[in-house]
Amino acid sequence: MKNCFIDDNPSYEMWNDLLDEFGVGNLQQTFEYSEAAKEANPHTRTVRFLVEDGDTSVGLVQALYNKRFGLGDWLKVGGTYGYGPVISQKVREAVLVDLLKALEEYGAGNRVPEALVAWPAQWGLHEVFQERGYSLKEEFNVYKVGLGESSEDLFSRISRNKRKNIRKAQSSGLEVSERKNMKDLDAFYEMLAITGKRSDFIPPSYDYFKGFFNVFGPIDRARVFMAYWKGEPVAGVFVVSDRDTGYALGAGSLEEAWPVRPNDILHWEAMNWCRERGLSYYHMGYVSQPPPGDENGLWRWKKEWGGRLEGMHSYNKVYKPMLKRLVGAYEKAYKIVR
């Protein structure tokens, strides 16, 4: 790596060349993800570093953060839908160290007090994070379903109960439509908001999905799938794609329609749409795996799709402890005012 240097203003083409080399979906490391985040929240800032060894790109990292009152909050690298830094297999440790250093120097110099980095457990090199003063904040899983070679292949991989539920939905008169206009985004978000209230969670804002819709829609990489029963919308899922993976970024449904299994048929149709577009995986997001013997709820529902868990480590490093306390105080005051 004698000719190695870090480009802090990489071109879209060089960035994509390295992501294309890996070939796997890494949504939160794409330029498009950054643009969608900015549409959703104008306070969003982006920092990118690309490591080049001569004419070859060997590593990259994209971090986002919010900036208010001249202060940043967190430099966030990846999360549920992505991970980083992305590095060549040949020079892994050296490039990882260089990119972490670049992030640390940027954060310290731009009044961003800390960083949060999502890193796949299977990639190893966890000692590098420890040596640089990062602590393990969380271990979590994401769930991905392999889409197979055909619809029949995919159907054979899912559980018997899931196949039964899909057939039930099909015979009940449920209809699924694939849409890409703003009216359908509104209908989807209504389903999601209802689900959030019912299940006691706060979904991402409407502007979050609108940002993805505006950025990924024109390049034919975003769809809203809606399930209708008796002519009325009863469930929806929002999907975007990156390289070999379709991402279900949000889903919601009406409880009164559950007996006819709208969620099962909805994701089944979304998976087939992804497979027909040449994608290999359907990403169903964050999973908190229950202890052995506790197979109820959302985990059981996802497990029946025959996918696999991928372990993730979330690493945290505080650059400026006093600044972190100040940012925390500002955020608390801002929420009170709002």
Buried (B, 14 or more C-beta within 10 A) or exposed (E): BEEBEBBEEBEEEEBBBBBEEBEEBBBBBBBBBBBBBBBBBEEBBBBBBBBBBEEBBBBBBBBBBBBEEEBBBBBBBBBBBBBBBBBBEEBBEBBBBBBBEBBBEBBEEBBBBBBBBBBBEEEEEBEBBEEBEBEEBEEBBBBBBBBBEEBEEBBEBBEEEBBEBBBBBBEBEBBBEBBBEEEBBBBBBBBBBBBBEEEEEEBBEBEBBBBBBBBBBEEEBBBBBBBBBEEEBBBBBBBBBBBBBBBBBBBBBBEEBEEBBBBBBBBBBBBBBBBEEEBBBBBBBEBEBEEEEEEEEBBEBBBBBBBEBBEBBBBBBBBBEEBBEBBEEBBEEEEEEE
